[in-house]
Amino acid sequence: MQFAPEILFAAALAVVAFLVGLVYLRLRNRRTRSVGLRVANGPANLRFTCAGCSGQFTHSRRTLAAWNKGTRKFVCNACHTKWHGVLPPRRADVITKPKRAAKSPPAAKPPADR
């Protein structure tokens, strides 16, 4: 049984197109899970070195939240508390937005003498 060269060429072309389609679908499905980027769920190590006292500590909710925001230098809770103690106290009028002053009508200008 012999096949015509056109039929063999068409079959080979169909197989190549099928394989390209499979590879495309696999890559597309992989990209949708992580939007095409490598996503890190958190730090590689569960412990970090404090930037303040150089001690080894386990990550807390605060440091994990900082990791998600992009920070890569962390401080322990004790150094963080010391840092908060050094900050100047907040004033209440700075925290709340000042109320808008009511606009007064423009004062009448005295007539110009000529």
C-alpha positions as CSV (number, residue, x, y, z in Angstrom):
1,M,0.0,0.0,0.0
2,Q,1.5,3.3,-1.1
3,F,0.5,6.8,0.0
4,A,0.7,9.7,-2.3
5,P,3.3,12.4,-1.3
6,E,0.5,15.0,-0.9
7,I,-1.3,12.8,1.6
8,L,1.9,12.2,3.6
9,F,2.7,15.9,3.6
10,A,-0.8,16.8,4.7
11,A,-0.7,14.2,7.5
12,A,2.7,15.5,8.7
13,L,1.4,19.1,8.6
14,A,-1.7,18.1,10.7
15,V,0.5,16.4,13.3
16,V,2.8,19.5,13.6
17,A,-0.2,21.8,13.9
18,F,-1.7,19.5,16.6
19,L,1.5,19.6,18.6
20,V,1.9,23.3,18.3
21,G,-1.7,23.7,19.5
22,L,-1.1,21.5,22.5
23,V,2.1,23.4,23.5
24,Y,0.2,26.7,23.1
25,L,-2.7,25.6,25.3
26,R,-0.3,24.3,28.0
27,L,1.6,27.6,28.1
28,R,-1.6,29.6,28.1
29,N,-3.1,27.6,31.0
30,R,0.1,28.0,33.0
31,R,0.1,31.8,32.4
32,T,-3.5,32.3,33.6
33,R,-2.7,30.8,37.0
34,S,0.1,33.3,37.8
35,V,-0.6,35.9,35.1
36,G,2.6,35.0,33.4
37,L,4.8,36.0,36.3
38,R,6.5,33.9,38.9
39,V,4.6,34.6,42.1
40,A,6.2,34.3,45.6
41,N,3.6,33.7,48.3
42,G,6.0,34.9,51.0
43,P,9.6,34.9,52.1
44,A,11.7,31.9,51.4
45,N,12.7,31.5,55.0
46,L,10.3,31.6,58.0
47,R,12.9,33.5,60.1
48,F,14.4,36.9,59.5
49,T,17.4,38.9,60.9
50,C,16.3,42.1,62.6
51,A,17.7,45.3,61.1
52,G,17.8,46.9,64.5
53,C,19.3,44.3,66.9
54,S,20.5,41.6,64.4
55,G,18.5,38.9,66.2
56,Q,16.8,36.0,64.5
57,F,13.0,36.1,64.7
58,T,10.0,34.3,63.1
59,H,7.9,36.4,60.8
60,S,4.8,37.9,62.3
61,R,1.6,39.2,60.6
62,R,3.2,42.7,60.6
63,T,6.4,41.5,58.8
64,L,4.5,39.4,56.3
65,A,2.3,42.4,55.5
66,A,5.5,44.4,55.0
67,W,6.8,41.6,52.7
68,N,3.7,41.8,50.6
69,K,4.2,45.6,50.3
70,G,7.7,45.1,49.0
71,T,9.8,45.7,52.1
72,R,12.8,43.4,52.5
73,K,14.3,44.8,55.7
74,F,12.4,43.9,58.9
75,V,12.7,44.7,62.6
76,C,11.5,42.7,65.5
77,N,8.6,43.7,67.7
78,A,10.8,45.1,70.4
79,C,12.7,47.4,68.0
80,H,9.4,48.4,66.3
81,T,8.0,49.4,69.7
82,K,11.2,51.4,70.5
83,W,10.8,53.1,67.1
84,H,7.2,54.0,67.9
85,G,8.4,55.5,71.2
86,V,10.9,57.8,69.5
87,L,8.3,59.2,67.1
88,P,6.8,62.6,68.1
89,P,3.3,62.4,69.4
90,R,0.6,63.0,66.9
91,R,-1.6,66.0,67.3
92,A,-5.3,65.6,67.0
93,D,-5.7,68.6,64.6
94,V,-3.2,67.0,62.2
95,I,-5.0,63.7,62.2
96,T,-8.5,65.1,61.5
97,K,-9.2,67.1,58.5
98,P,-9.8,70.8,59.3
99,K,-13.3,72.0,58.6
100,R,-13.8,74.3,55.8
101,A,-14.4,77.9,56.8
102,A,-17.7,79.3,55.5
103,K,-17.0,81.8,52.7
104,S,-18.0,85.3,53.7
105,P,-19.5,87.6,51.0
106,P,-16.9,89.9,49.5
107,A,-16.6,93.2,51.2
108,A,-18.0,96.2,49.3
109,K,-15.3,98.4,47.8
110,P,-15.5,102.1,48.6
111,P,-16.1,104.2,45.5
112,A,-12.9,105.5,43.9
113,D,-12.5,109.3,44.1
114,R,-11.4,110.9,40.9
